[in-house]
Amino acid sequence: MLGTMIEAYDFAIYTYLVVFTAPLFFPADNPATGVLAALLALGAGFLARPVGGLFFGRLGDRRGRRFTLIATVVTMGTATFVIGLLPTYATIGVLAPVLLVLLRLLQGFSAGGELMGSATFVTEHGTRRNYGFLASITPLGNALGAALAPAVVGVVTLVIADDVMGAWGWRIPLLLSLPLTVLVLVLRTRLDDSPEFKRNAAREETSSKTPVRDIARQHPLALGRVVVLAASVLFIGYFASAYLPIYLQTAGGLAPGEAARFASVGMLSAMPCMLLTGKLVDRWGRQRVQIVLLVLAAAVVFPMMSAVGAEGGAGALGVIGFIAFVCIGGAVAVPAFASFTASFPTRVRYTGAALGYGLGGALGAGFGPYLSALSAEVTGSRFAPAVLLLVVAAVGVAIAATMRDTTTAAEPIPAPAVADPDVTPA
């Protein structure tokens, strides 16, 4: 959980520094243009996730979950620390945004193997009774990192003036990644591999030597479902964690540091919801819970955006609406993560889940915040992003309705579902 937290912190910290870094790396006459360019750099990190999923997924299925999770956290921590040392456009010209995008790609490459590796590792310890609860551990770590990032930015902006933040203070949250990475590296070296992987590795004839080819041939429908569901869930999640902080500043009128602190409180509030969702998955099955949460996200987004815009972001209804949506945006990932890992057998699970999640992330999370901001810019309506979310949630419901309730331990969850002949029980 702590490893996933640091990965999420490293990847999310860029979002809350965009207001300071956009003029430094993407100078433009129109501030909105610079922000859009910076959000494209955010999306670039997601483009590398499928590649990272392929690389680390195959490594995790061949060498083990523990070995691979050590590699992902080192890669992410190094990339984030180097971003904190980058010269700006004024110093090295066009090379500055190029290097920034390359490092974002390296971050995405690492994240492509981290989240599903963590989810695979954790859920392979589960049974039918606690599978959903354990599935909440990885998105909980992701939420902790997503909360830590704006909290650090918020604290730094309280201590350092805005002009100093724009000059060099933005580097501090990025450079903090180094000690955090060292701490997690020490903890992860003390982990042992999951029992299920060790059992599978002992039967060498059952371990896939070509997991990518096996997924393409034997589990194409499962992979497709994971891609689409991941795109839907991540669009909603990053709408909450990446687009709403910008919306709080543009429509709500909050200062960058205030918006960051506001977002941090929202993400902290989401954590109990995620744990509760895990318990509900164990009781009712992930399919039911997934559909209910997707419908709730679609139902809440319009009144939430209206309240935030009408009350300057910090009014009572705005606060309640924002926290409610962020809670749903975090909780919706819990049954999804359970679905991703349960969609594939042990021998190709890491690869299948990481590849599907990476492809879905490139679509939903990589371009979601950018498309949300662009739709509002083009249409002139602050509710245009909410319309996009409504469509995405409907697609997610359609896919979730076709995914069978199973666990990685091959124990069926007692909830009605549509049979999926494409999925081989682990």
N, C-alpha and C positions, 0 to 999 in steps of 0.2 A: 504494500500500500504506500509506504514512504517513497519507494523507488518511482512508482507511478506519479506520486505527488510532485517529485522533483522534475520528472519529464514534463508534466503538465505546466509547472511553473516556468520552466525554460521555454516552452513553446508559446505560452500565453503572455509572458511578460512583454513581448513585442507589441501586442495589441494595445496595452495600456500606455505605451511610450510613443505610439504613432503620432500623437499631436506634437511631440517634441522632435521626433526623428524625421518626420516627413519633410519639413523645410530643409533639414540638413543633408538628407540623402536624395530627395526628390524635389528640388526647388522648382516652383512654378508661380506665375503671376496670380493664378486663382488658387486660394488655399484648398478649395474642394477638390481640385485636380490633384494636388499633392497628396491629399488623404486617400483618394481613389487609387493612386499609384502605389501608395504604401500598403493598401489593402490587397492589391494584386501581389505584392511581395509576400504578404501573409498567405495568400492562396498558393504561391509557388511552393511553400513548404508542404502543402497537401498533395501537390503533384508528385512529389517524391515518395509519398507513403506507399503506393502500390509496389514500387521498386524495392523499398525497404521491407515490405511484407514478403515479397518473393525471396529476397536474400536471407533475411533473418528467420522467416518461416521455415525455409529448407534447412537452415542451420539448426533451428530449434527441434525439428523433427529428426535430424540426424545426430546432432551432438548433445542435445538435451536442453530443457527449458532454462535451467540455472545458468549455464555457460552463456547462452544467448542474451539473457537479461542483464548480465554483467556487461556484455559488449554494447548493448543499446544505451545504457545509462552513461557509459564513458563517452560514447560518440556524442550524445546530446549535450552533456555538460561541457565538453570541449568546444563545440560549436557556439554555444551560448556565451561562454567566456570570451571567445575571440570576437564575437559581435560587439561586446563591450569595449574592445580595444580598437575597433575599426576607425580609420581616419574618415572624415566627412567629405562631401562633394567639394567644399571650398578648398580642401587640402590636396586631394588626388583626382578631382574631376569625376568623369563618368565611371571610373574604376570603383568608386565608393558604392554606388547602387548595385553594380555588378557583383562585387564581393558580398554585399549584404544578401542579395538573392541567392548566391551560391551557398552561403552559410544557412540560409533558410531552407534550401534544398537538403542540406546535410541534416538539419534538425528534423525535417519531414522524413528523411530516410531512416533515421533512428526511431522516430515515433511510429513509423510503419511496422516496426517489429516489437515495440514496447508494449502497447496496450493489449493487443491480443495475446502476446506472450505471457503477460501478467494474468490476463483472464484465463488463459489455458492452464497455467500453472496452478492457479487458485481453485478453479472449478474441478480439476482432476483430483482434488482432495475431497470432493463433495459426494453426498448421497441424495436420495430423493427428499429427505427431510430437511436438509440444509443447503441444497444446491442453489436456490434463489438467493439466500442470505449471503453465501460465499460469492455469488456472482456480483453482489453489490460492492464488494471490496475494491475491485479495480476502478469502477466509475467513482467510488467514494474517494479514492486516492487522486483521481483526476480532478474531482471537485475541490479537494483540499489544495491542490496546486493552483487551480483556477481562482481560488479565494486568496491564496497566499500572494499571488502576483499583484493584483490590484491593492492588496493591503500594504505590501512593501512600497509600491509606487505612491500610495496615499500618505504613508508615513514620511517618505523622503520629501514629498512636496510640501509637507507641513514644516519640515526643518529647513529646506532649501528654497530660496525664492525662484519664481518662474523663469526669470532671465538666466539664473545660474543653471536651472534644470535644462533649459534650452541650449546652454553652452557645453556643459559637461556632466551635469548631475544625472542625466538619463543613463549614464554608464553604470552607476552604482548598483541598481537592481540586477543588471546583467552580470556584473563581476561577482556578485554574491553567489552565483551558481557554482563557483569552484568549491568553496567549503561544503556546500550542500551535497555536491556530487561525491566528494571524498567520503562524507558520512554514509551515504547510501551504498557506496562501493564496499565499504567495510561490512555493512550489514548483509549485503547480498552474497558476499563470499562465504558467509556462515550458513547459507541456505543449503538444503539438500533437494535433489530433484523430486518431482512428484512420484508417488507410488505407482500410478498408472503408467507413466512413461518408463519407469524402471522395469516394470513387468513386461511391457512391450519390447523394450530393448533387449531383455533376456531371451526373447524369441526372435532372433535375428531374421528368420525367414519371413516374419510378419511385418518387418519394418520396411517402409517404402524407400527405395533408392532414388526414385524419380517422383516426388510428391506432386510437383506441378503438373506433370503429364497425367498422373493418376487422377488428379482432381478434374482436369479438363475432360478426361474420358469417362470417368465413373460418377462424378458429382457435379456436372455442369449446372443443373437446375438449383441445387443447393447453393452453389457459388453465386448464381444470379440473384437468388432471393436475399442472400447476405449483402450483396452490393447495394441493392435497392433499399433494403431496410436500413442499412448503415447510412446511406445518403439522406434518407428521411429523418432519422433520429439525430444525426450530426448537424443537419441544417437547423433543426429546432434548438439543439444544444448550443451551437455557435451563434444562433440568433440571439440567445440569451446572454452568452458570455462575451461575444465579440461585437455584435452590431448594437445591442442595447446601450453599452457604455457610450458609443458615439451618439446614439439617439438622445441619451440623457443630456448630452452637451448641446446638440443642435436644436432639438425640440423642447427639451426641459430647461435649457439655459444654465446647466450646472457647469462649474469650472472643472478642468481636467482632473485635478486631484480629488475634488469632491465627488465626481462621477466614479472615480476608481474606488474610493472608500465605500460609496453606495453599492457598487457592484460586489465588493468583497463581502459586505453584510448579506447581500442576496445569496451569494454562493454558500456562505456558512449556514444560512437558513435552509438551504436545500439538502444538507447532509442528513438530518434526521428523516427527511422524506425519502431519501434513497435507501436508508436502512429499513424503514417501514415497508418500502416497495419490495425489498428482498424477501421479507417475511410473507408479504402477500403473494409473491410468486410461489413460495413453498406451499401456501395454502390453496390458492385458486388456479395456479398454472400461469405460465408466463404469457400465453396467448391472450387470455382474457385481460390481464393487467396491461399488456402492451396496447391493446386496442383502446381501452378506457383512457389511458394516459395520452394517446395521440389525439383522441377526440377532445379531451380537456384542453390540450395545448391550442387547438384550433378555436375552441370556445372562449378562451381567456385573452387571446392576443389582441383582439380589437378593443375591448374595454380597457385593457391595460395601457395600450398606446394612447388612447384617448385621455385617460386620467393623467398619465405622465406629461403629456403635452399641454393639457389644460391647466395643471396646477404647478407648473414649473418644476416638475420632477419630484419635489420633496413634500408635496401635500399628502395628507393621510391616505386618500384613495390611490394616489400614485405609488406610494410606498407599498401598500397592500397588494396592488396589482402587479408591481414589479417583482416582489418577493414570491407571490403565487406563481407567476410565470417561470421564474428562475427555478423554483422547486419542481415544477412539472418538467422543465427542460432537463434538469438533472436526473429526476426519477425515471424518465422515459428511456434512459440508457440501460437501466438495470435489467429488465427482461430482454432487451436487445442483446446485451453482452452474453446473457445465458443462451440465447438463440444462436449467436455466432459460433460459440465453441461447441454446442451440441449438434450442429449441422454436419459435422465431419467425424469420421472414426479417428482413433488415437494416432494411427500411423501417418495421417496427413492433416491432423487437426490444426496444428500451429500454422502451417502453410495456408490452408484453406481459409481459416478465420482471419489471418493477417492480410492475405491478398484481398479477400472480399471487403474487409473493413477499410483497407487502404484505398481501394477503388471507390468505395462509397464515400470515404472521407474527402477524396479529391473532388468529388462532385458536390456533396452536400455542405461540407465544412470549408473546403478550399475556396469555392466560389460563392457560397451562400451569403456571407457578410458583404462581399463586393456586389453581388446582384441585388441584395436588399438596399444598399446605399444607392446603387445606380438606378434602381426602379423609382426610388423616391426623388432622385435628382431629375430623371427624365420626365416623369409624370407630374412632378410638382405636388404630389400627394404623400403625406407622411404615412398613409395607410396602405400604400402599394406593397411594402414588404410583408404586411399582414396577409394580403391576398396570396402572395407567393407561399407563405407558410401554410395557408389553408389548403392549397393544392398539394403541397408536399405531404402534409399530414394525411390527406385522403389516400394518396399512393401508399403511404406506410401502413395504413389500416388494411388496404387490399392485400398487401404482401403478408402482413402478420397473420391474416386469416387463413393463409395456406401453409403455415409452418407448424409442424407437429410438436407437441410438448414432450420432450425427452430430456434426459440429463446426459452428461459425459460418462456417467457410470452405467449407462444402458438401462436405467430404471425409468419406466414411463411415469410421467406426472399425470395424476388422475383428473384430466380436464378434457372436455370434448374438443376435438381438432380434426382437421382434414388429413387423411393419410398421405404420406410423402414417400413413395417408393424409392426416391432418389437418395434418401438418407440411410446410411448403414449404421446401426447402433455400435457404439464403441465397445 
